[in-house]
Amino acid sequence: MKKISIIIPAYNAEKTLKKCIESVLKQKDEDIEIVIINDGSTDKTDKIVQEYKEKDPKTISYYKKKNTGVADTRNYGIKKAKGKYILFLDADDYLDIHLYGLVKQYMEKDIDLIKFKLQRENQKGNVIETVNGPIFEDKTGEEGFEKLYSTDVLLDSPCIYVIKKDIFIKNKLEFMVGTEHEDFGLMPFVIVLAKTMISINFYGYHYVQVEGSITRNDNYEKTRKKANDALKQYDEALIKIHKYKLNKKTAETLKIYYTNAILLKIETLEKKDQKEYIKEIRKRKMTKNIKAKNIKQLARKVILSVNIKGYLSLRRKVKL
């Protein structure tokens, strides 16, 4: 049994896939399985993977299927993975050469969830942004989420965690197929259901901003779908909170996290869609989840509870 399966969904990834695969092979450890799922590519993705598969059949597991999107492809990868742990890697991106050497010691200690950091860079390798976040050891997943949810802007990215596969299997967790930003609905529960968790100070994931990439440049229809899908994911989160019988504090923290993220999406919508979106928020009585720790949060809560037009007016005066 392999110690870790690195799952790479690949869709028309001929320009970036070699660098992605090489970054895993350079980890040089026989405990690594590379699981590549070709999600219906029409370019040279298949040819590239076949070449690597022939050279290293013991390391690379390769599957092909019809195009169904990244959420379904990741779910497929989880089912096929043979490793005790899972790491998700997008075909546009690559890993730091030292990542596996650093996380391996924690895997040997049987830690459920190991978080590391991400940096954004352009195609020339120049760093655009390093994403910070809290560092800690010896926490439960619930304690870890409490530290992360208000300070780490990439908490819900699955690519910055080494995750014990059993978290998915035992809890029947899957990415929500057919939604935008499917990570938003799933990763908070992956975190809180971990029995043990650490967060290390190492930038192990290189997120490459690919110029012209359809998957990494939003259009408005996609933005609107993200906002509406976030409401669906909130509804599903309430079901999960009950299903997993989470303690009161964790349940409250999850509701705050989802509510704050959804409120921020109001700003991404055009005026014609904002009113309807706010109606959906009020219908769910989400304002009760807002904890007014400062004047901006208090303003959000009062305006959303009382007056839709007031919110739209206030947003022009105060950056909420």
Stockholm file with secondary structure:
# STOCKHOLM 1.0

chainA/1-320         MKKISIIIPAYNAEKTLKKCIESVLKQKDEDIEIVIINDGSTDKTDKIVQEYKEKDPKTISYYKKKNTGVADTRNYGIKKAKGKYILFLDADDYLDIHLYGLVKQYMEKDIDLIKFKLQRENQKGNVIETVNGPIFEDKTGEEGFEKLYSTDVLLDSPCIYVIKKDIFIKNKLEFMVGTEHEDFGLMPFVIVLAKTMISINFYGYHYVQVEGSITRNDNYEKTRKKANDALKQYDEALIKIHKYKLNKKTAETLKIYYTNAILLKIETLEKKDQKEYIKEIRKRKMTKNIKAKNIKQLARKVILSVNIKGYLSLRRKVKL
#=GR chainA/1-320 SS CCSEEEEEEESSCTTTHHHHHHHHHTTCCTTEEEEEEEESCCSSHHHHHHHHHHHCTTTEEEEEECCCCHHHHHHHHHHHCCSSEEEECCTTCEECTTHHHHHHHHHHTTCSEEEEEEEEECTTSCEEEEECCCCEEEECHHHHHHHHTTTCTTTTCGGGEEEEHHHHHHHTCCCCTTCSSTHHHHHHHHHHTCSSEEEEEEEEEEEECCTTCGGGSCCHHHHHHHHHHHHHHHHHHHHHHHHTTCCHHHHHHHHHHHHHHHHHHGGGSCHHHHHHHHHHHHHTTGGGGCCCCSHHHHHHHHHHHHCHHHHHHHHHHSCC
#=GC SS_cons         CCSEEEEEEESSCTTTHHHHHHHHHTTCCTTEEEEEEEESCCSSHHHHHHHHHHHCTTTEEEEEECCCCHHHHHHHHHHHCCSSEEEECCTTCEECTTHHHHHHHHHHTTCSEEEEEEEEECTTSCEEEEECCCCEEEECHHHHHHHHTTTCTTTTCGGGEEEEHHHHHHHTCCCCTTCSSTHHHHHHHHHHTCSSEEEEEEEEEEEECCTTCGGGSCCHHHHHHHHHHHHHHHHHHHHHHHHTTCCHHHHHHHHHHHHHHHHHHGGGSCHHHHHHHHHHHHHTTGGGGCCCCSHHHHHHHHHHHHCHHHHHHHHHHSCC
//
